[in-house]
């Protein structure tokens, strides 16, 4: 697809997303949006739902707009730090999820600090402890899953010489040289 046609499709899709982002969109707008995705199956990569979820979570925070800008930049920074730009297609959604979990954890940490700054009942303290613990577990699980998937990318090689079998696994160094372990 040439650049002009891609830009036209992106503009049309953006318009249709806005037109259908309501409780009762016009059926013809929905059909046109579906046709955009049919015409360009890779278009789903542009409509990043995980990123949208993070932006919605940040926009709903009871804070100043400046704080929301900082949170959006922190979210983007988390994605960059986790290597989103160079990640494999399998890693990208996991990075998005980890960054979203991180945002939610920060939001709950902030709320927890605000609530526990004063005198609170045992029931309220228990609620916030459980909520914070759940957010921490989600974030850690997201990070662990991403780490597991990254470990799966290790090149593996099985060499059979006669009756002897040797399994070799290693990591690729930046220059393409492998570091093997038996």
C-alpha positions as CSV (number, residue, x, y, z in Angstrom):
1,X,0.0,0.0,0.0
2,X,1.5,3.4,-1.0
3,X,1.9,6.2,1.5
4,X,-0.9,8.3,0.1
5,X,-3.4,5.4,0.3
6,X,-2.3,4.5,3.8
7,X,-2.7,8.1,5.0
8,X,-6.2,8.2,3.5
9,X,-7.1,4.9,5.1
10,X,-5.8,6.1,8.5
11,X,-7.7,9.4,8.3
12,X,-10.9,7.5,7.3
13,X,-10.5,5.0,10.1
14,X,-9.9,7.8,12.7
15,X,-13.0,9.5,11.5
16,X,-15.0,6.3,11.7
17,X,-13.7,5.5,15.2
18,X,-14.9,8.8,16.4
19,X,-18.2,8.4,14.7
20,X,-18.8,4.9,16.2
21,X,-17.5,5.7,19.6
22,X,-20.9,6.3,21.1
23,X,-23.8,4.2,22.5
24,X,-25.8,4.1,19.3
25,X,-23.6,4.6,16.3
26,X,-25.1,4.6,12.8
27,X,-25.1,1.0,11.3
28,X,-23.5,2.4,8.1
29,X,-20.6,3.9,10.1
30,X,-20.0,0.5,11.8
31,X,-20.1,-1.3,8.4
32,X,-17.6,1.2,7.0
33,X,-15.3,0.8,9.9
34,X,-15.4,-3.0,9.5
35,X,-14.6,-2.6,5.8
36,X,-11.5,-0.5,6.7
37,X,-10.2,-3.4,8.7
38,X,-11.2,-5.8,5.9
39,X,-9.3,-3.7,3.4
40,X,-6.2,-3.5,5.5
41,X,-5.9,-6.5,8.0
42,X,-2.8,-4.9,9.6
43,X,-4.9,-1.9,10.6
44,X,-5.6,-3.5,14.0
45,X,-2.1,-2.6,15.0
46,X,-3.0,1.0,14.9
47,X,-6.1,0.6,17.1
48,X,-4.1,-0.3,20.2
49,X,-6.7,-1.2,22.9
50,X,-4.1,-1.6,25.7
51,X,-2.8,1.9,25.0
52,X,-6.4,3.2,25.0
53,X,-7.1,1.4,28.3
54,X,-4.1,3.1,29.9
55,X,-5.1,6.5,28.6
56,X,-8.6,6.0,29.9
57,X,-7.3,5.0,33.4
58,X,-5.1,8.1,33.5
59,X,-7.8,10.4,32.3
60,X,-10.1,9.3,35.1
61,X,-7.7,10.1,37.8
62,X,-8.8,12.8,40.2
63,X,-5.8,15.0,39.6
64,X,-4.6,18.1,37.8
65,X,-4.1,18.0,34.0
66,X,-0.3,18.5,34.7
67,X,-0.3,15.3,36.8
68,X,-2.1,13.4,34.0
69,X,0.5,14.6,31.5
70,X,3.3,13.3,33.9
71,X,1.4,10.0,34.2
72,X,1.1,9.6,30.4
73,X,4.8,10.3,30.0
74,X,5.6,7.8,32.8
75,X,3.5,5.2,31.0
76,X,5.3,5.9,27.7
77,X,8.6,5.8,29.6
78,X,7.8,2.3,31.0
79,X,7.0,1.1,27.4
80,X,10.3,2.4,26.2
81,X,12.2,1.0,29.1
82,X,10.8,-2.4,28.5
83,X,11.9,-2.2,24.8
84,X,8.6,-1.8,23.0
85,X,10.2,-0.3,19.9
86,X,12.3,-3.4,19.2
87,X,10.1,-6.0,20.8
88,X,8.7,-9.0,18.9
89,X,5.0,-9.1,18.1
90,X,4.5,-11.5,21.0
91,X,6.3,-9.2,23.4
92,X,4.5,-6.0,22.5
93,X,1.1,-6.7,24.1
94,X,2.9,-8.0,27.2
95,X,4.9,-4.8,27.4
96,X,1.6,-2.8,27.0
97,X,0.0,-4.9,29.8
98,X,3.0,-4.5,32.1
99,X,3.0,-0.7,31.5
100,X,-0.8,-0.6,32.2
101,X,-0.4,-2.6,35.4
102,X,2.4,-0.2,36.4
103,X,0.1,2.8,35.8
104,X,-2.7,1.1,37.8
105,X,-0.3,0.2,40.6
106,X,0.9,3.9,40.8
107,X,-2.7,5.1,40.9
108,X,-3.6,2.7,43.7
109,X,-0.4,3.6,45.6
110,X,-1.3,7.3,45.4
111,X,-4.9,6.6,46.6
112,X,-3.6,4.3,49.3
113,X,-1.3,7.1,50.6
114,X,-4.1,9.6,50.6
115,X,-6.5,7.4,52.4
116,X,-4.1,6.1,55.0
117,X,-2.7,9.6,55.8
118,X,-5.5,10.1,58.2
119,X,-7.3,8.0,60.8
120,X,-9.3,5.2,59.1
121,X,-11.3,2.2,60.2
122,X,-9.8,-1.3,60.2
123,X,-12.2,-2.3,57.4
124,X,-11.1,0.6,55.2
125,X,-7.4,-0.2,55.9
126,X,-8.0,-3.8,55.1
127,X,-9.8,-2.9,51.8
128,X,-6.9,-0.7,50.7
129,X,-4.3,-3.2,51.7
130,X,-6.0,-5.9,49.6
131,X,-6.4,-3.6,46.7
132,X,-2.8,-2.6,46.8
133,X,-1.6,-6.2,47.1
134,X,-3.7,-7.2,44.1
135,X,-2.3,-4.4,42.0
136,X,1.3,-5.4,43.0
137,X,0.6,-9.0,42.1
138,X,-0.8,-8.1,38.7
139,X,2.2,-5.9,37.9
140,X,4.7,-8.6,39.1
141,X,2.9,-11.3,37.1
142,X,2.9,-9.1,34.0
143,X,6.7,-8.6,34.4
144,X,7.3,-12.3,35.0
145,X,5.3,-13.3,32.0
146,X,7.2,-10.8,29.8
147,X,10.5,-12.2,31.2
148,X,9.4,-15.8,30.4
149,X,8.5,-15.0,26.9
150,X,11.8,-13.2,26.4
151,X,13.6,-16.3,27.7
152,X,11.8,-18.3,25.1
153,X,13.5,-16.3,22.3
154,X,16.8,-18.0,23.1
155,X,18.1,-19.8,20.0
156,X,18.2,-23.5,20.6
157,X,20.1,-26.1,18.7
158,X,20.2,-29.9,18.9
159,X,23.2,-31.6,17.4
160,X,23.3,-35.4,16.8
161,X,26.6,-36.9,16.0
162,X,26.3,-40.6,15.8
163,X,24.8,-41.9,19.0
164,X,25.7,-38.7,21.0
165,X,23.2,-35.9,21.4
166,X,24.2,-32.3,22.5
167,X,21.7,-29.6,23.3
168,X,22.9,-26.1,23.0
169,X,21.1,-23.0,24.1
170,X,22.4,-19.4,24.4
171,X,21.8,-15.8,24.0
172,X,22.6,-13.6,21.1
173,X,25.1,-10.9,21.8
174,X,24.6,-7.5,20.1
175,X,27.2,-8.4,17.4
176,X,25.3,-11.6,16.5
177,X,27.8,-13.9,18.3
178,X,26.1,-16.5,20.4
179,X,27.2,-17.4,23.9
180,X,26.5,-21.1,24.2
181,X,25.8,-23.2,27.3
182,X,25.7,-27.0,27.4
